[in-house]
Amino acid sequence: MLPATPALAHDTERTQVLLTLARYGSFTLDVSNDPNWLKLRLERFGGNFIDRIVLFVDGHEIRPASIEFIPFDSSLMLSVSKGERLAQGRPELGLATHRMRGRFPTDARTLRWYYGMVVDPYPLAIRRPDGRVLVEEIAGDAWSGAVDLSGQFTAPLLSERTALLLIVGLVATPLTIRLSSWRRAFLVRRSAPGAKAAALRSRSQP
């Protein structure tokens, strides 16, 4: 893995991979290809893209939690200057993109990457939480080298579950108090006629 340097993808596949890591372990993975090549290639795999990529962390596969397809739309192309175009997906390249999101363990140490649809070499760029961008030239249908993730992530002070419970508690507490007040008021109103009648009976007795 070397510091970021220009790397050209194959003219037909035009593969570009960008993995962006966040401080608490979340990641965004953009896998971009030429839209025409991608359409034909996906037909061979029944349209199933997510099973063609592998994120292997410390000996275990990490599956993305979500996937979004950002198509290339020629109707949105804008001329920037001679020979340059903007489009959806990877705007600067006019590519279609599969965007995946997920989370790595905060104690992750090593990552290896595999993309099982391509044949030709392509650049894998990794934007780390410390701001460094590393680029490795992947030899097509091959695994990446070992990417060092040591010390890149920090465990959040509160887990997502704990934070959710705190939010629910903050929302529920005022509601619980209000419901309790309504219940007390209802019971008071309900018991008031009986108490008044008892008082009248006691007064009417000799």
N, C-alpha and C positions, 0 to 999 in steps of 0.2 A: 504494500500500500504506500503510495507516494503522495506528496502534496499535490493540490489541484493543478492540473496541466491540461491544455486542450487535447481532446481525443475525439476522433471522427468515427461515427457509426457507419455500418455498411450502407451503400446507396439505396438498396432495396428495403432492408429491414429498418434501418435508421433507428436502431434501438438506443434509448437513453434511460438510465435508471438513477433515480435520486431518492436516497433514504435520509429523511430528516429526523433527528433524535431530539427529544425534549428532556429537560432536567429530571422530571419525575418518572422517566421510563417510557412515556408514550412515544409513538413514532408515526410518521406519515411516509408512505412508500408510493412513489410515482414511477410507473413503468410505462414508457412511451414508445410507440412504434409508428411506422408509416401506416395510415389507415387502410389503404388498399391491401397491403401485405398482411396486416393484422386480420382483416376480414377473411381472407382466404385461408390463413393459417389456423384460425380458430375453428373453421369448419372441420378440419382434420381431427380436432379434439372435442367435437360436439359442443363448441361454444363455452366450454368450461375453462376459464382462465386461471382462477385462484389456485387450482390444483397443479398448475404448471410452474409455480414459484415456491421456493423453500427458504425460510429463515431459520437457520439452525444455531441455537444459542446454548452454549455449554452442554452440548450433546443432546439437546431436546429441540423438537420443532416448535416454533412459535407461530400460531395461525393468526392472521389478521382478523380483527373483530368485525370489520366492515369493508365493503368494496364498492367503489363508485366508478362508472365509466363516463369519461368526458370525451365525447366524440369530436372529430374534426368536422367543422362546418364551413364549407367553402363560401357560404353566403355571408359569413361574418369576417371574411378576410379583408384586411386593410393594407393598402400600400404604404409602406414606411419610407422606403427609398428604393432605388433601382436594385433589384435582386433580393430585396428583403420583404417578408410578409409576416403578418400576425394572424393567428387563428386560435381556435379553442384547443384544449388539451395542453400542449406545450406551446404557448403563444409565439415564442421566438423561433420555433422550428416547424410549426404547422403539423403537429403530430397528434394522434389519438392517445389518450392516457387512461390507464386503470389506476385509480387512486385508492390505496388501502390504508386503513388505520388500525392500530392495535397498541399493545403495551409489552415491553420487555421487563423481566425482573430487575429491580433496582440494583441487585448484586451481580448482574450479568458481567461476564469477563471476556468472552470470545464469541464472535459472530462469523458464520460462514453463509454464503448466499449462492442460490442456484436458480437459473431461469431456463426451463426445459422446453422452450419453443423456438429458440434462435439457433442459428448455425454459425454466424459470423461474429467476430470480435465486437465488443461494445464497451462503453465506459460505465462503470458503476461509481457514482459519486455519493459520499456519505458526509452529511453536514452534522457535526457533533455538537453537543450542548456547549462545549467550551469555545465554539466559534470556528474551529478548524474545519476545512473541507478537504477530504481525502478522495482521491480518484484512483481506481484500479482498472486496468484494461482486462476484461474478462474474455477468455478465449472461446467465445461462442457457447456451445453446449458443454459447459464445464463449471466446476465449483470455483468460487472466489478463494482467495487466500484467507487466512485467519485475520479477522479484524479485531483489534484490541478495544474493548469497551470498558476496561477497568477504570473505576473512579469517575465515570461519565454521568452516573445517575445518583440522585439523592432521594431517599425515602421521604414521602410527605409526612408532615407532623401528624396528620390525621388520615386514616384510611378512608376510602370512598364510602364504605359502609358506616363508619362512625360519623362522618360528616353528614350523611343522609339522615341518620338517626337524630342528630342534633337539629337539623333543619326541621324534621318532622315534629320533634319535641317543641321547638320554638313556635311552630305554627299551631300545634295542638293545644298547648297550655292555655292561651287566651280563650280558645274555643271551649275548652273544658270548664274554665272558670265561668264563662258566660252561660253555658248550659246549666251549671250548678246553681247560678243565681236565678235563672228562669225557673228551675225546678222548685227552689225554695219559695219563690213568689207564688207559683202555682199552688203549692201546698197550703200556703197562708190563706190565699183567696178561697181555696176549697174548704178549709176548716172554719173560715170566718162565720158562715151562716149557722153552723151547728153551735159554735161558741155563743153567738148572739141569742139563739133560741134557749140555750141552757141558762143564760143570764136572765132572760125574761121569765122562765119558769121559776127560777129561784126567787125572783121578786114577787111573783104572784102567790107564792105560798104564804100561809099565815104565820 
